Amino acid sequence: MYASVEKEQFLVLSKAGSDDFHFVLASDTLLLVCDVRKPLMPVLQWAHGLDKPSYVDVLRLSSLRSQSRDDKFNWASDLGFCIIVGSFWNCEFSIFCYGPSLPAPIGSVSSK
């Protein structure tokens, strides 16, 4: 159950990513990433700690990061997302990032 309080209200909704399956909800206390194919089971969940969140935006990490010749973190930039949740009530915001698991080093058991 994602609503930890009986009177929890969803305050903000935004589309997440470009696949049309994921969306982000901000409630009084929680930030949820959900999939329309399983709407009652959040994919990810955080406690945002904001008072009356009033906006949420989802951005690709690649649009926030400067292009670098070092490709060590390109997999994260290409596949990761940043969620910005804010409150106009007290001019605060929080940032949450999510994306794929760390890649396994070549030659490791998990890469095989």
All heavy atoms as an XYZ file, in Angstrom:
879
protein
N       0.848     -1.186      0.000
C       0.000      0.000      0.000
C       0.882      1.233      0.000
O       1.734      1.393      0.848
C      -0.886     -0.027      1.232
C      -1.870      1.070      1.291
S      -3.248      0.647      0.252
C      -4.391      1.883      0.701
N       0.721      2.118     -0.969
C       1.591      3.276     -1.075
C       1.106      4.473     -0.290
O       1.850      5.377     -0.023
C       1.832      3.655     -2.532
C       0.593      3.794     -3.369
C      -0.160      4.952     -3.364
C       0.183      2.743     -4.168
C      -1.291      5.061     -4.137
C      -0.951      2.847     -4.943
C      -1.671      4.008     -4.933
O      -2.791      4.111     -5.692
N      -0.148      4.542      0.083
C      -0.646      5.648      0.900
C      -0.494      5.266      2.364
O      -1.226      4.451      2.880
C      -2.094      5.954      0.568
N       0.495      5.880      3.031
C       0.790      5.509      4.408
C      -0.168      6.139      5.417
O      -0.218      5.728      6.553
C       2.230      5.897      4.747
O       2.388      7.291      4.593
N      -0.906      7.136      5.006
C      -1.846      7.817      5.884
C      -3.229      7.745      5.249
O      -3.375      7.863      4.040
C      -1.422      9.296      6.066
C      -2.398     10.022      6.966
C      -0.014      9.381      6.621
N      -4.229      7.551      6.067
C      -5.582      7.384      5.555
C      -6.046      8.565      4.707
O      -6.737      8.403      3.718
C      -6.538      7.179      6.727
C      -7.914      6.724      6.307
C      -8.766      6.401      7.515
O      -8.372      5.500      8.280
O      -9.810      7.056      7.673
N      -5.632      9.773      5.049
C      -6.075     10.961      4.322
C      -5.025     11.488      3.347
O      -5.027     12.658      2.996
C      -6.469     12.044      5.317
C      -7.674     11.661      6.146
C      -8.103     12.778      7.055
C      -9.320     12.331      7.846
N      -9.851     13.403      8.660
N      -4.129     10.637      2.906
C      -3.097     11.017      1.933
C      -3.764     11.474      0.631
O      -4.672     10.812      0.130
C      -2.197      9.813      1.654
C      -0.969     10.115      0.860
C       0.170     10.642      1.693
O       0.068     10.630      2.935
O       1.157     11.063      1.116
N      -3.315     12.619      0.090
C      -3.893     13.150     -1.145
C      -2.802     13.272     -2.200
O      -1.698     13.724     -1.906
C      -4.483     14.534     -0.911
C      -5.659     14.555      0.002
C      -6.190     15.977      0.156
O      -5.820     16.892     -0.564
N      -7.077     16.161      1.114
N      -3.128     12.893     -3.425
C      -2.207     13.114     -4.523
C      -2.388     14.537     -5.005
O      -3.498     14.974     -5.306
C      -2.440     12.108     -5.648
C      -2.072     10.711     -5.250
C      -3.037      9.733     -5.110
C      -0.753     10.371     -4.993
C      -2.701      8.450     -4.731
C      -0.407      9.095     -4.616
C      -1.383      8.130     -4.486
N      -1.290     15.279     -5.068
C      -1.360     16.703     -5.370
C      -0.836     17.062     -6.750
O      -1.260     18.057     -7.333
C      -0.572     17.489     -4.310
C      -0.994     17.231     -2.857
C      -0.020     17.883     -1.897
C      -2.400     17.729     -2.624
N       0.123     16.270     -7.271
C       0.776     16.603     -8.532
C       0.990     15.335     -9.350
O       1.310     14.285     -8.796
C       2.147     17.276     -8.279
C       2.765     17.758     -9.572
C       2.034     18.428     -7.308
N       0.824     15.450    -10.659
C       0.998     14.330    -11.578
C       1.801     14.799    -12.780
O       1.618     15.913    -13.266
C      -0.375     13.834    -12.045
C      -0.416     12.850    -13.203
C       0.024     11.470    -12.739
C      -1.810     12.781    -13.783
N       2.720     13.941    -13.270
C       3.485     14.260    -14.469
C       3.848     12.985    -15.208
O       4.061     11.937    -14.582
C       4.766     15.014    -14.097
O       5.520     15.301    -15.253
N       3.918     13.074    -16.506
C       4.394     11.964    -17.323
C       5.894     11.815    -17.088
O       6.612     12.799    -16.945
C       4.113     12.289    -18.794
C       4.545     11.244    -19.750
C       4.195     11.690    -21.162
C       5.028     10.946    -22.154
N       4.846     11.427    -23.505
N       6.367     10.572    -17.035
C       7.792     10.316    -16.811
C       8.353      9.545    -17.993
O       7.882      8.462    -18.304
C       7.988      9.516    -15.526
N       9.352     10.087    -18.637
C       9.970      9.392    -19.751
C       9.195      9.555    -21.036
O       8.194     10.262    -21.109
N       9.660      8.869    -22.045
C       9.045      9.011    -23.362
C       8.298      7.757    -23.806
O       7.829      7.682    -24.933
C      10.131      9.334    -24.383
O      11.099      8.307    -24.396
N       8.155      6.780    -22.910
C       7.529      5.520    -23.315
C       6.013      5.496    -23.102
O       5.355      4.533    -23.450
C       8.171      4.338    -22.603
C       7.993      4.382    -21.095
O       7.272      5.258    -20.581
O       8.587      3.525    -20.420
N       5.441      6.538    -22.525
C       4.002      6.650    -22.259
C       3.477      5.617    -21.263
O       2.272      5.452    -21.138
C       3.177      6.583    -23.553
C       3.406      7.796    -24.433
O       3.692      8.879    -23.878
O       3.297      7.663    -25.659
N       4.335      4.903    -20.583
C       3.899      3.934    -19.581
C       4.112      4.434    -18.150
O       3.411      4.017    -17.248
C       4.631      2.597    -19.741
C       4.246      1.843    -20.972
C       5.176      1.570    -21.944
C       2.942      1.408    -21.170
C       4.829      0.872    -23.092
C       2.576      0.712    -22.305
C       3.528      0.443    -23.271
N       5.090      5.291    -17.933
C       5.436      5.713    -16.578
C       4.925      7.120    -16.283
O       4.921      7.988    -17.150
C       6.949      5.660    -16.381
C       7.472      4.267    -16.422
N       8.014      3.723    -17.550
C       7.491      3.307    -15.482
C       8.370      2.470    -17.301
N       8.055      2.194    -16.053
N       4.506      7.312    -15.043
C       4.095      8.623    -14.583
C       4.541      8.804    -13.140
O       4.851      7.847    -12.433
C       2.582      8.826    -14.728
C       1.725      7.862    -13.954
C       1.205      8.212    -12.713
C       1.434      6.599    -14.453
C       0.411      7.331    -11.998
C       0.638      5.716    -13.749
C       0.132      6.077    -12.519
N       4.611     10.063    -12.708
C       5.075     10.416    -11.369
C       3.935     11.095    -10.627
O       3.248     11.952    -11.179
C       6.289     11.364    -11.451
C       6.729     11.807    -10.081
C       7.437     10.704    -12.179
N       3.741     10.687     -9.380
C       2.738     11.282     -8.503
C       3.422     11.825     -7.254
O       4.297     11.155     -6.692
C       1.732     10.238     -8.037
C       0.788      9.636     -9.048
C       0.107      8.407     -8.454
C      -0.235     10.655     -9.473
N       3.018     13.002     -6.832
C       3.468     13.529     -5.541
C       2.244     13.680     -4.659
O       1.242     14.275     -5.062
C       4.178     14.864     -5.707
N       2.322     13.109     -3.477
C       1.235     13.231     -2.503
C       1.706     14.145     -1.383
O       2.752     14.787     -1.478
C       0.857     11.850     -1.958
O       1.876     11.356     -1.118
N       0.960     14.169     -0.301
C       1.350     14.990      0.852
C       2.746     14.636      1.357
O       3.505     15.514      1.757
C       0.347     14.808      1.995
C      -1.036     15.312      1.640
O      -1.132     16.373      0.998
O      -2.017     14.635      2.004
N       3.109     13.362      1.331
C       4.391     12.933      1.905
C       5.260     12.094      0.973
O       6.439     11.940      1.234
C       4.158     12.097      3.181
O       3.388     10.940      2.843
C       3.443     12.898      4.249
N       4.689     11.549     -0.105
C       5.408     10.599     -0.944
C       5.575     11.066     -2.376
O       4.753     11.818     -2.899
C       4.677      9.253     -0.968
C       4.495      8.537      0.355
C       3.600      7.319      0.173
C       5.844      8.126      0.918
N       6.634     10.573     -3.014
C       6.835     10.705     -4.453
C       6.860      9.295     -5.012
O       7.606      8.439     -4.528
C       8.157     11.410     -4.749
C       8.552     11.500     -6.215
C       7.566     12.379     -6.976
C       9.959     12.028     -6.368
N       6.020      9.021     -6.004
C       5.890      7.681     -6.569
C       6.131      7.705     -8.069
O       5.649      8.592     -8.758
C       4.483      7.134     -6.334
C       3.949      7.137     -4.919
C       2.466      6.826     -4.914
C       4.700      6.138     -4.081
N       6.866      6.719     -8.553
C       6.968      6.464     -9.984
C       6.104      5.239    -10.231
O       6.297      4.200     -9.593
C       8.418      6.199    -10.433
C       8.469      5.852    -11.912
C       9.303      7.401    -10.136
N       5.119      5.376    -11.116
C       4.168      4.290    -11.375
C       4.174      3.913    -12.849
O       4.625      4.679    -13.703
C       2.759      4.716    -10.972
S       2.587      5.096     -9.231
N       3.659      2.746    -13.127
C       3.526      2.226    -14.483
C       2.030      2.027    -14.737
O       1.350      1.406    -13.913
C       4.274      0.896    -14.590
C       4.382      0.374    -16.000
O       3.389      0.452    -16.747
O       5.459     -0.139    -16.356
N       1.513      2.526    -15.859
C       0.081      2.418    -16.138
C      -0.375      0.973    -16.252
O      -1.552      0.670    -16.056
C      -0.332      3.186    -17.416
C      -0.112      4.668    -17.244
C       0.389      2.669    -18.636
N       0.554      0.053    -16.543
C       0.194     -1.353    -16.663
C      -0.015     -2.007    -15.307
O      -0.643     -3.058    -15.211
C       1.266     -2.093    -17.464
C       1.381     -1.553    -18.898
C       2.630     -2.008    -19.566
N       3.773     -1.306    -18.982
C       5.000     -1.342    -19.482
N       5.263     -2.026    -20.568
N       5.978     -0.678    -18.897
N       0.520     -1.396    -14.222
C       0.336     -1.881    -12.848
C       0.172     -0.667    -11.926
O       1.036     -0.378    -11.102
C       1.536     -2.708    -12.406
C       1.725     -3.977    -13.194
C       2.907     -4.758    -12.658
C       3.104     -6.021    -13.462
N       4.233     -6.798    -12.969
N      -0.923      0.078    -12.032
C      -1.060      1.346    -11.322
C      -1.124      1.245     -9.796
O      -0.875      2.221     -9.114
C      -2.347      1.934    -11.883
C      -3.118      0.763    -12.376
C      -2.102     -0.240    -12.827
N      -1.464      0.105     -9.251
C      -1.561     -0.012     -7.790
C      -0.269     -0.484     -7.134
O      -0.212     -0.648     -5.920
C      -2.713     -0.958     -7.427
C      -4.092     -0.483     -7.883
C      -5.136     -1.531     -7.535
C      -4.433      0.860     -7.284
N       0.785     -0.683     -7.933
C       2.071     -1.132     -7.417
C       3.163     -0.168     -7.912
O       3.596     -0.271     -9.054
C       2.373     -2.552     -7.901
C       3.701     -3.080     -7.427
S       3.834     -3.223     -5.656
C       2.935     -4.712     -5.388
N       3.599      0.803     -7.083
C       4.609      1.770     -7.534
C       5.916      1.073     -7.921
O       6.329      0.097     -7.296
C       4.827      2.661     -6.319
C       3.696      2.401     -5.412
C       3.174      1.046     -5.717
N       6.558      1.609     -8.951
C       7.860      1.113     -9.378
C       8.924      1.581     -8.394
O       9.801      0.821     -7.995
C       8.184      1.616    -10.807
C       9.567      1.188    -11.236
C       7.131      1.129    -11.788
N       8.848      2.852     -8.003
C       9.750      3.450     -7.018
C       8.953      4.338     -6.077
O       7.903      4.868     -6.457
C      10.819      4.300     -7.709
C      11.816      3.574     -8.588
C      12.627      4.576     -9.400
C      12.740      2.713     -7.748
N       9.478      4.535     -4.872
C       8.778      5.359     -3.886
C       9.794      6.050     -2.988
O      10.753      5.420     -2.543
C       7.868      4.456     -3.056
C       7.145      5.136     -1.939
C       6.211      4.175     -1.221
O       5.446      3.478     -1.846
N       6.295      4.146      0.097
N       9.612      7.342     -2.744
C      10.452      8.106     -1.835
C       9.568      8.956     -0.925
O       8.464      9.338     -1.303
C      11.347      9.093     -2.585
C      12.337      8.538     -3.533
C      13.587      8.074     -3.243
C      12.202      8.409     -4.954
N      14.220      7.681     -4.389
C      13.395      7.871     -5.455
C      11.178      8.702     -5.853
C      13.609      7.631     -6.797
C      11.383      8.455     -7.195
C      12.585      7.926     -7.654
N      10.084      9.323      0.241
C       9.457     10.342      1.092
C      10.119     11.667      0.704
O      11.335     11.803      0.814
C       9.691     10.029      2.566
N       9.347     12.635      0.207
C       9.946     13.857     -0.334
C      10.242     14.919      0.713
O      11.105     15.758      0.522
C       9.106     14.444     -1.469
C       7.691     14.740     -1.118
N       7.324     15.707     -0.221
C       6.538     14.188     -1.567
C       6.015     15.755     -0.131
N       5.500     14.827     -0.937
N       9.552     14.941      1.834
C       9.847     15.888      2.905
C       9.474     17.337      2.612
O       9.962     18.240      3.287
N       8.616     17.585      1.634
C       8.204     18.947      1.298
C       6.831     19.259      1.868
O       5.996     18.377      2.015
C       8.154     19.122     -0.221
C       9.478     19.000     -0.958
C       9.237     18.952     -2.453
C      10.386     20.163     -0.613
N       6.614     20.532      2.157
C       5.313     20.983      2.629
C       4.491     21.419      1.429
O       4.870     22.342      0.703
C       5.503     22.145      3.603
C       4.212     22.561      4.266
O       3.299     21.724      4.380
O       4.130     23.737      4.672
N       3.389     20.753      1.168
C       2.471     21.062      0.077
C       3.157     21.132     -1.293
O       3.233     22.191     -1.912
C       1.741     22.381      0.353
C       0.917     22.363      1.611
C       0.209     23.690      1.799
C      -0.550     23.682      3.112
N      -1.205     24.947      3.371
N       3.675     20.010     -1.804
C       4.288     20.044     -3.138
C       3.274     20.491     -4.186
O       2.117     20.097     -4.142
C       4.738     18.601     -3.374
C       3.914     17.783     -2.456
C       3.599     18.649     -1.277
N       3.725     21.356     -5.097
C       2.796     21.909     -6.078
C       3.275     21.762     -7.522
O       2.546     22.121     -8.434
C       2.518     23.379     -5.770
O       3.720     24.080     -5.570
N       4.489     21.280     -7.720
C       4.912     21.009     -9.088
C       5.915     19.862     -9.114
O       6.598     19.591     -8.138
C       5.491     22.256     -9.775
C       6.804     22.739     -9.200
C       8.025     22.282     -9.696
C       6.828     23.668     -8.173
C       9.220     22.737     -9.175
C       8.023     24.118     -7.648
C       9.224     23.653     -8.160
O      10.397     24.094     -7.639
N       5.938     19.183    -10.256
C       6.877     18.086    -10.463
C       7.259     18.088    -11.939
O       6.431     18.357    -12.801
C       6.284     16.719    -10.021
C       5.066     16.347    -10.821
C       7.315     15.611    -10.089
N       8.530     17.841    -12.204
C       8.999     17.756    -13.580
C       9.982     16.605    -13.668
O      10.742     16.350    -12.725
C       9.672     19.057    -14.001
C       9.731     19.225    -15.504
O       9.264     18.319    -16.236
O      10.250     20.250    -15.958
N       9.946     15.890    -14.786
C      10.833     14.757    -15.013
C      11.693     15.080    -16.224
O      11.174     15.410    -17.291
C      10.042     13.450    -15.257
C      10.977     12.287    -15.449
C       9.086     13.189    -14.099
N      13.017     15.016    -16.034
C      13.965     15.350    -17.095
C      14.942     14.201    -17.301
O      15.282     13.497    -16.352
C      14.756     16.607    -16.723
C      13.946     17.842    -16.355
C      14.815     18.860    -15.667
C      13.323     18.433    -17.598
N      15.411     14.052    -18.516
C      16.467     13.083    -18.789
C      17.774     13.629    -18.217
O      18.046     14.825    -18.321
C      16.646     12.866    -20.285
C      15.594     12.003    -20.914
C      16.082     11.587    -22.304
N      15.453     10.418    -22.810
C      15.549      9.186    -22.327
N      16.258      8.961    -21.269
N      14.934      8.172    -22.885
N      18.576     12.765    -17.611
C      19.862     13.203    -17.086
C      20.752     13.750    -18.210
O      21.527     14.670    -17.995
C      20.570     12.053    -16.376
C      20.014     11.679    -15.012
C      20.777     10.491    -14.439
C      20.077     12.839    -14.048
N      20.622     13.197    -19.404
C      21.447     13.657    -20.523
C      21.179     15.122    -20.861
O      22.063     15.818    -21.355
C      21.223     12.785    -21.756
O      19.871     12.818    -22.141
N      19.978     15.623    -20.588
C      19.688     17.027    -20.869
C      20.249     17.952    -19.792
O      20.373     19.151    -20.012
C      18.179     17.243    -21.005
O      17.542     17.063    -19.763
N      20.609     17.411    -18.646
C      21.146     18.217    -17.549
C      22.666     18.182    -17.471
O      23.279     19.041    -16.865
C      20.584     17.716    -16.211
C      19.078     17.772    -16.065
C      18.663     17.124    -14.757
C      18.583     19.195    -16.132
N      23.263     17.174    -18.066
C      24.702     16.945    -17.935
C      25.428     17.472    -19.160
O      24.989     17.284    -20.285
C      24.939     15.439    -17.802
C      26.298     15.073    -17.380
C      26.327     13.586    -17.024
N      27.700     13.230    -16.825
C      28.382     12.427    -17.625
N      27.793     11.834    -18.622
N      29.643     12.194    -17.404
N      26.567     18.130    -18.939
C      27.358     18.586    -20.073
C      27.949     17.383    -20.790
O      28.227     16.348    -20.177
C      28.472     19.525    -19.610
O      29.361     18.836    -18.766
N      28.113     17.494    -22.080
C      28.682     16.402    -22.862
C      30.169     16.293    -22.565
O      30.892     17.274    -22.588
C      28.447     16.634    -24.355
C      26.986     16.711    -24.724
C      26.235     15.431    -24.362
O      26.737     14.345    -24.540
N      25.039     15.587    -23.836
N      30.602     15.091    -22.294
C      31.988     14.849    -21.934
C      32.571     13.777    -22.839
O      31.865     12.895    -23.318
C      32.049     14.389    -20.469
O      33.347     13.970    -20.148
N      33.851     13.851    -23.051
C      34.515     12.811    -23.849
C      34.688     11.535    -23.037
O      34.843     10.461    -23.597
C      35.873     13.301    -24.323
C      35.746     14.400    -25.344
C      37.083     14.789    -25.887
N      36.884     15.863    -26.853
C      37.767     16.771    -27.113
N      38.943     16.760    -26.513
N      37.517     17.705    -27.995
N      34.665     11.658    -21.731
C      34.776     10.494    -20.852
C      33.429      9.777    -20.851
O      32.435     10.314    -20.385
C      35.146     10.937    -19.439
C      35.249      9.786    -18.468
O      35.338      8.621    -18.916
O      35.229     10.041    -17.255
N      33.391      8.575    -21.380
C      32.121      7.859    -21.499
C      31.835      6.934    -20.316
O      30.969      6.089    -20.383
C      32.055      7.080    -22.808
C      33.110      5.988    -22.898
O      33.971      5.895    -22.002
O      33.059      5.226    -23.878
N      32.532      7.148    -19.211
C      32.352      6.297    -18.029
C      30.914      6.328    -17.513
O      30.386      5.325    -17.049
C      33.320      6.734    -16.936
C      33.263      5.897    -15.684
C      34.307      6.351    -14.684
C      34.273      5.509    -13.439
N      35.266      5.948    -12.457
N      30.254      7.476    -17.585
C      28.901      7.618    -17.053
C      27.851      7.870    -18.130
O      26.724      8.248    -17.828
C      28.855      8.732    -16.006
C      29.754      8.470    -14.832
C      30.927      9.194    -14.668
C      29.439      7.491    -13.908
C      31.760      8.941    -13.592
C      30.269      7.232    -12.828
C      31.435      7.964    -12.680
N      28.196      7.675    -19.386
C      27.223      7.896    -20.457
C      26.006      6.995    -20.342
O      24.900      7.402    -20.663
C      27.875      7.715    -21.833
C      28.606      8.963    -22.262
O      28.484     10.007    -21.644
N      29.381      8.846    -23.319
N      26.177      5.767    -19.883
C      25.040      4.856    -19.727
C      24.018      5.448    -18.759
O      22.814      5.343    -18.989
C      25.497      3.471    -19.258
C      26.158      3.505    -17.921
C      27.483      3.700    -17.655
C      25.529      3.387    -16.650
N      27.711      3.708    -16.301
C      26.537      3.513    -15.661
C      24.216      3.178    -16.247
C      26.259      3.443    -14.306
C      23.949      3.109    -14.887
C      24.966      3.238    -13.931
N      24.493      6.096    -17.696
C      23.567      6.707    -16.728
C      22.888      7.932    -17.335
O      21.683      8.130    -17.173
C      24.302      7.086    -15.457
N      23.644      8.753    -18.050
C      23.064      9.944    -18.671
C      22.045      9.572    -19.733
O      20.997     10.200    -19.855
C      24.159     10.797    -19.314
O      24.984     11.344    -18.332
N      22.343      8.553    -20.514
C      21.454      8.165    -21.609
C      20.174      7.503    -21.117
O      19.127      7.627    -21.745
C      22.177      7.214    -22.565
C      23.312      7.909    -23.307
O      23.316      9.158    -23.353
O      24.188      7.198    -23.823
N      20.232      6.786    -20.002
C      19.089      6.002    -19.544
C      18.454      6.505    -18.254
O      17.402      6.014    -17.853
C      19.511      4.537    -19.361
C      20.071      3.859    -20.618
C      20.614      2.491    -20.269
C      19.025      3.771    -21.691
N      19.081      7.458    -17.582
C      18.599      7.917    -16.283
C      17.688      9.132    -16.371
O      17.645      9.848    -17.365
N      16.949      9.352    -15.290
C      16.012     10.468    -15.190
C      16.201     11.213    -13.875
O      16.663     10.642    -12.887
C      14.564      9.969    -15.259
C      14.191      9.405    -16.593
C      14.364      8.067    -16.859
C      13.687     10.227    -17.582
C      14.026      7.541    -18.094
C      13.346      9.718    -18.820
C      13.524      8.364    -19.079
N      15.817     12.468    -13.865
C      15.843     13.312    -12.679
C      14.430     13.829    -12.453
O      13.787     14.326    -13.381
C      16.810     14.466    -12.910
S      16.774     15.722    -11.630
N      13.942     13.703    -11.236
C      12.619     14.224    -10.877
C      12.830     15.408     -9.941
O      13.513     15.284     -8.919
C      11.762     13.160    -10.161
C      11.615     11.905    -11.013
C      10.398     13.737     -9.795
C      10.978     10.743    -10.284
N      12.259     16.535    -10.293
C      12.307     17.724     -9.441
C      10.903     17.940     -8.892
O       9.945     18.064     -9.649
C      12.759     18.963    -10.228
C      14.154     18.723    -10.818
C      12.745     20.198     -9.333
C      14.605     19.794    -11.776
N      10.790     17.937     -7.572
C       9.509     18.169     -6.893
C       9.663     19.440     -6.074
O      10.642     19.586     -5.342
C       9.150     17.002     -5.946
C       7.788     17.233     -5.310
C       9.185     15.688     -6.665
N       8.721     20.353     -6.216
C       8.848     21.614     -5.509
C       7.566     22.076     -4.870
O       6.481     21.573     -5.164
N       7.722     23.037     -3.995
C       6.590     23.628     -3.291
C       6.657     25.143     -3.438
O       7.653     25.763     -3.053
C       6.644     23.251     -1.812
O       5.661     23.957     -1.095
N       5.623     25.726     -4.020
C       5.537     27.185     -4.085
C       5.188     27.760     -2.715
O       5.385     28.935     -2.449
C       4.491     27.619     -5.114
C       4.904     27.331     -6.529
C       4.127     26.537     -7.341
C       6.072     27.850     -7.055
C       4.493     26.277     -8.646
C       6.457     27.595     -8.350
C       5.661     26.807     -9.155
N       4.674     26.919     -1.835
C       4.267     27.339     -0.493
C       5.440     27.914      0.284
O       5.327     28.932      0.944
C       3.660     26.138      0.221
C       3.186     26.402      1.599
C       3.804     26.051      2.751
C       1.991     27.079      1.988
N       3.080     26.450      3.834
C       1.950     27.092      3.391
C       0.951     27.670      1.287
C       0.918     27.670      4.093
C      -0.077     28.239      2.008
C      -0.086     28.244      3.379
N       6.605     27.240      0.217
C       7.766     27.703      0.971
C       9.041     27.777      0.124
O      10.135     27.842      0.661
C       7.994     26.825      2.198
C       8.177     25.374      1.838
O       8.291     25.020      0.668
N       8.212     24.523      2.839
N       8.912     27.736     -1.203
C      10.032     27.893     -2.144
C      11.141     26.859     -1.924
O      12.323     27.178     -1.978
C      10.611     29.302     -2.068
S       9.427     30.584     -2.491
N      10.768     25.611     -1.667
C      11.729     24.527     -1.512
C      11.500     23.503     -2.604
O      10.418     23.410     -3.181
C      11.574     23.857     -0.150
C      12.007     24.713      1.006
C      11.928     23.972      2.337
O      11.323     22.887      2.394
O      12.459     24.493      3.323
N      12.548     22.715     -2.877
C      12.415     21.631     -3.837
C      13.341     20.491     -3.449
O      14.271     20.660     -2.668
C      12.711     22.111     -5.265
C      14.145     22.492     -5.495
C      15.049     21.562     -5.995
C      14.591     23.775     -5.224
C      16.372     21.905     -6.214
C      15.907     24.126     -5.437
C      16.802     23.187     -5.941
N      13.060     19.334     -3.998
C      13.904     18.150     -3.807
C      14.147     17.516     -5.168
O      13.309     17.607     -6.061
C      13.219     17.124     -2.893
O      13.091     17.626     -1.591
N      15.289     16.864     -5.302
C      15.663     16.204     -6.545
C      15.853     14.718     -6.274
O      16.499     14.333     -5.295
C      16.955     16.801     -7.124
C      16.731     18.269     -7.488
C      17.426     16.018     -8.338
C      17.971     18.984     -7.954
N      15.286     13.893     -7.147
C      15.400     12.437     -7.048
C      15.854     11.919     -8.408
O      15.341     12.358     -9.432
C      14.044     11.818     -6.682
C      13.484     12.344     -5.399
C      12.699     13.487     -5.392
C      13.748     11.702     -4.202
C      12.182     13.988     -4.205
C      13.232     12.196     -3.017
C      12.455     13.343     -3.017
N      16.807     11.016     -8.408
C      17.305     10.440     -9.660
C      17.048      8.938     -9.666
O      17.108      8.286     -8.630
C      18.794     10.699     -9.825
S      19.192     12.452     -9.988
N      16.769      8.421    -10.853
C      16.595      6.984    -10.999
C      16.991      6.566    -12.401
O      17.067      7.386    -13.312
C      15.162      6.554    -10.684
C      14.130      6.959    -11.712
C      13.723      6.060    -12.698
C      13.551      8.216    -11.694
C      12.770      6.419    -13.639
C      12.598      8.586    -12.624
C      12.214      7.678    -13.591
O      11.279      8.037    -14.528
N      17.300      5.300    -12.543
C      17.700      4.775    -13.841
C      18.086      3.314    -13.724
O      17.710      2.636    -12.764
N      18.870      2.859    -14.660
C      19.240      1.444    -14.682
C      20.229      1.101    -13.571
O      20.854      1.984    -12.986
C      19.895      1.279    -16.052
C      20.473      2.631    -16.336
C      19.472      3.614    -15.754
N      20.362     -0.182    -13.318
C      21.349     -0.661    -12.353
C      22.742     -0.394    -12.893
O      22.941     -0.233    -14.102
C      21.191     -2.153    -12.106
O      19.904     -2.425    -11.615
N      23.716     -0.380    -12.001
C      25.101     -0.215    -12.428
C      25.481     -1.347    -13.376
O      25.125     -2.503    -13.130
C      26.044     -0.244    -11.214
C      25.922      0.937    -10.262
C      26.751      0.668     -9.003
C      26.399      2.202    -10.926
N      26.222     -1.044    -14.440
C      26.631     -2.121    -15.336
C      27.687     -2.995    -14.661
O      28.506     -2.512    -13.903
C      27.210     -1.374    -16.545
C      27.626     -0.047    -16.020
C      26.665      0.260    -14.887
N      27.622     -4.276    -14.946
C      28.602     -5.205    -14.389
C      29.907     -5.069    -15.143
O      29.922     -4.912    -16.358
C      28.083     -6.628    -14.503
N      31.043     -5.085    -14.430
C      32.344     -5.009    -15.104
C      32.515     -6.188    -16.062
O      32.068     -7.291    -15.781
C      33.357     -5.088    -13.974
C      32.597     -4.765    -12.739
C      31.174     -5.137    -12.992
N      33.158     -5.929    -17.185
C      33.394     -6.976    -18.173
C      34.225     -8.086    -17.549
O      35.218     -7.816    -16.869
C      34.098     -6.401    -19.406
C      33.172     -5.386    -20.076
C      34.501     -7.500    -20.381
C      33.798     -4.638    -21.219
N      33.803     -9.305    -17.735
C      34.518    -10.441    -17.169
C      33.979    -10.898    -15.831
O      34.381    -11.933    -15.320
N      33.065    -10.113    -15.216
C      32.532    -10.523    -13.931
C      31.461    -11.603    -14.153
O      30.949    -11.780    -15.259
C      31.923     -9.323    -13.193
O      30.746     -8.917    -13.836
N      31.108    -12.286    -13.088
C      30.115    -13.352    -13.158
C      28.768    -12.796    -13.623
O      28.077    -13.401    -14.447
C      29.979    -14.067    -11.802
C      28.842    -15.071    -11.831
C      31.287    -14.727    -11.424
N      28.379    -11.605    -13.139
C      27.072    -11.054    -13.495
C      27.010    -10.581    -14.941
O      25.934    -10.472    -15.501
C      26.686     -9.925    -12.541
O      27.650     -8.904    -12.589
N      28.161    -10.274    -15.568
C      28.122     -9.858    -16.967
C      27.983    -11.051    -17.896
O      27.648    -10.915    -19.054
C      29.386     -9.058    -17.343
O      30.516     -9.910    -17.363
N      28.262    -12.259    -17.394
C      28.143    -13.462    -18.203
C      26.726    -13.954    -18.162
O      26.208    -14.642    -18.905
C      29.098    -14.547    -17.694
C      30.538    -14.139    -17.856
C      31.437    -15.188    -17.257
C      32.889    -14.735    -17.346
N      33.805    -15.646    -16.718
